[in-house]
Amino acid sequence: MVVCLLIIMLRDSDGDKLPCIDITDHQWDEMKCYIEHGITRKLAAARKMVDIDKELSAGIYLYALEEFGKLLVLHKTEQINDTYRVNYANKFTNHRKKFKCAAEYLQANGYGDCLVLGGGFDPGGYDPKGFIIAMLADFNSRLSIFYADFDKGGNVLDLPTVDPEALQKAIDTLELATNKLS
């Protein structure tokens, strides 16, 4: 049996992502619930995986963190009369912007523990504008967990160091932040 995963993104006739889409109140609410449920499921899976495979758990957690950024993007959509205008290409489906949005919100609202999955890093001193990886939760960290790669010298990159206690704290803190935002 062959299983295919099809990722659908809204595209124009040239194959480019649509810059913006307009959605109704009902569609906005439906998407908000869908994202929140997805974050909850990912955090539950990450929580169960911490003792089995902490790197895989961290990867799942980072997907939840990105979805939290998407939830924030949705919350910031511009309402025009009875519709919401979603900045689709540049924010809603842009990995780096969703991570940046999540990081800035979490840091500004006292949830800095969500951003650190490795030891020896102080979330209080984190500057989201710098976005430097010290096993900081971001897109490149997620990629390095799920995909093998080389460094510039041709050496195989090691998995990032994940502290299971920091990861568990990040999972719990992101769950609190998500529940408070809802």
Secondary structure, DSSP 8 states (H G I E B T S, - for coil): ----------B-TTS-B-SEEEEEHHHHHHHHHHHHHHHHHHHHHHHHHTTT-HHHHHHHHHHHHHHHHHHHHHHT-EEETTEEEEEIIIIIT-HHHHHHHHHHHHHHTT-GGGGB-SSS--GGG--TTT---SSBSSHHHHHHHHS--B-TTS-B-------HHHHHHHHHHHHHHHHHH-
